[in-house]
């Protein structure tokens, strides 16, 4: 059985450039909520946030590298089946791999508890705050969550990001690979509507393909729109419910670990 650690982090920069105070005690500008500040101050705040994030991301990556542990940033919109795929992955790989999970969620420990039952070490980050919850994990959050994992005893770490198709793609968290879970029920146009997310991932797990016979769309439509945004992405059609395609996903993980090592 794994160990379950909880962290409460509230690091976040809103689209208007406002930043809120965090558990790390850093002073952050709350801005003027009456409108959008498009001047130099907003640019400086954003540059400072991303600079700090990149510094922490390098620290995270160095920690993973020192331990010889590849880290995979798993992203998706809510309801895509990300946790279901991760659960199945833990079941399939735990006989041969020791896996840690950094679990990002706005509130509750439901997903973390579900994964801990799979024998993984789990470190939870709840991003909820007085403004309703943060839309992504960033490198400082992951840096603090690493305190809940014993990297020396692990072979692989999954970072399950907050369900969102925009914000998570903007933040390097120190991962070695980015993987997106994309459900066929979301429609084939999402790569065109959310190009940043799709353009930055190495793998797209096209989930819920067992539902395609019930939808007015063909698999090729999804493959075509993904290719328009990111022709280099490795697309793996899967079904977390039936297990179809998951062996190919597990094979990719083996290959990624070899590359990282």
N, C-alpha and C positions, 0 to 999 in steps of 0.2 A: 504494500500500500504506500502511496506517495505521501508527501507532506503538504499541507495546505496553509499558505500564508496569505494574509489579506493586507492590502495597501490602499489607503485612501488618498488619491492624487487629484488635483483640480487644475492642472496646468492647461491653459487654453488661450489661443488668440482667436477672437471672432473675426468674421469677414470684414467688419468695419475697423479692424485694427485695435480694438479695445482688448486689454489683457487683465486677467483677474489674479488676485493673490493666491499663492499656492502653499502647500504644506511645507515647502522648503524654506519658507520665511523670506523669500525674495520680494522686494517691493515691485509692484506692477501697476501700470497706468490703467485706470478704469475708464478713462476717456469720457466723452460727452455722449450720453445715450440719446440725445435729442436729434442727432443727425450723424452723417458720415464725415470724418475728418480725412480729407484727401491730400493734406499738405505734407511738409517735410517731416513733422513729428511722427506721423503715422508710418512713413517709410522707415524712419530711424528705429521705431519700435519693432517693426516687422524684421528689419535686418538684424537687430539684436537678438530677437527670438530665434531666428533661423541659424544665426551664428552659434548661439549657445546650444541649440539642438544638435548641430553638426559636431561640436566638440564632444558632447555627451555620446553621440552616436559612435564616434571613433573610440571612445573609452569602452563602450559596450562591445564593439567589434573586437577590440584588443583583448577583452576578457574572454570572449568566445574563442578567439584564435589561440590564446595562451592555454586554454583547456582542451583545445582540439575538438571543439563542439560546433558543428554547423548550426546556424539559426535561420529559420524560415518564417517570414512574415506572412501570415495568412489573412487575407482581406476579402470583403464581400459586402453586399447590401444586406440588411436584415432579412431573415427568412430564406436565404439562399440554400441553407443546408450545410453551412460551414462547420458547425459543431458536430453535426451528424457524421460528416466526412472525417473530422478529426477523431471522433470516437471510434469509428471503424478502423482508422489508421492505427490507433493505439492498440486495439485488439489484435490487429494483424502483425504489428512489429514488435510488441513488447516481449515476445519470447526471445528475440535476438538483439533488441536495442533498448537501452535505458533512456527514457524520454522525459524531458521537462516541458512544461507548458506555462507560458505567461499569458494569463487569461484577462483580456480587457473587456469590461462591460460597464454600461452606464450605472446600473444598479443591480442588486441581488448577487448571490453566489451560486445560482442554479446551474449554470454551465460549468463553473469550476468544480462543484461537487460531483456533477455527472462525470467529468473527466478524471477526477481523483479516484473514483471507483474503478477506473481502468488501470490503476497501478502507477500512474505518472506522478512525478513531483509537480505540484501546481502552485503558482504564485499569482494571486488575484489582484487586479487593479480595478477598483470602482471609481469611475470618473464623475459621478454625480456631485453637483454642488447647488448653490442657491439659484442658479440660472437654468437648472433642468438637466445638466449632464453634458459632458464633452463628447465630441464627435469622432475622436481619434486617440490613439496612443502616440506619444512623442518619445524622444530618446531619454529625457530626464525621468519620465515615468518608468520606462523599461529599466533604466539604470538602478532605480530604487527597488524595482521588483526582483532584480537579480540577487538581491540580498536574501530572498526566499528560496533560492535554488542552490544546490551544491553542484556546481558545474564539474567538479572533479569526479563525480560519480555518474555523469551523464554522457550519452553519445550524440544526442540531438535535442534541439529546443525548437518548439513551435511557439510563435508569438501570435495568439489569436486576437486580431485587432477588433476595435469597435465596428459594428455593422454600419457602413456608410460608404457611398460610392465616390465621395469627393475628398474629404479631409485626410484620411489615412495615407493617400498617395503622395501627399505633400511633404511627409516627414520621414526622413531616414532614421531608423531606430537602431541601426547597427547590425541589421540582418545581412545574411549572405545571399539570400534569394527571396523573391517576392512571388507569392502565389495568390491567385484570385479564384474564388468560387463564384460561378455565374449560373443561375438557374434558368432553364428554358422558359419557365413561367414568367420571367421578367420581360420577355419580348426580345426579338433579335436586334432591336435598334439601340440598345444600351451602349455598345461600344462607340457609337457615333454621338450619343448624348453626353457621355462621360469619358471623353478620350484620354484624359490625364491618367486615370486609374488603369485603363487597359493598355496604354502605351508604356507603362513602367513595370509591368509584370513579366516574369519569365515563363510562367505557366498559367493557363486558364483551365480550371476544372469545370467543364460544362455539365452541371449537375441536373438531376431529375429527368434524364433522357427517357426514362420509363413512361413519362407522361406525354411524350411526343405524339403517340397515336391519338391522343385526346385533344390536341391543339391544332389550330389551323396554320401550321408552319412546318417547314422541313429543316432537318439538321443542317443541310448545306447553307441555309440562310444565315444561321448563327456563325458558321465557319467563315462565310464570306465577309460579314460585317466585322468580325474580330480581325481578320486579315487586313482589312482596310485601315484599321487603327494601328495594329501591331503585327506585321507579317512575320516577325521573328518569334512571336510567342508560341510556345508548345501547347497545343490545345488537346486536352484529354477528355472526351465525352465519358461521363460516369453516371452511375445511379447509386447514391448512398443507401437507398432502400433495397435494391436487388443485388448490389455488389458489382454490377457490370462496369467494366473499365478500371476498377480500383487496382487490379494487379499492375496495370500500366503505370498508375500513379505511384505505387510502391517501388517499382523499378526505377522511376525517375528519382525518387528519394535516394535510393542506393547510389545512383550515378552522381547526384549532387553531393553526397557525402564523400565520395571518392575525390571529386574535384576540390572540395573544401579542404580535404585532408592533405 
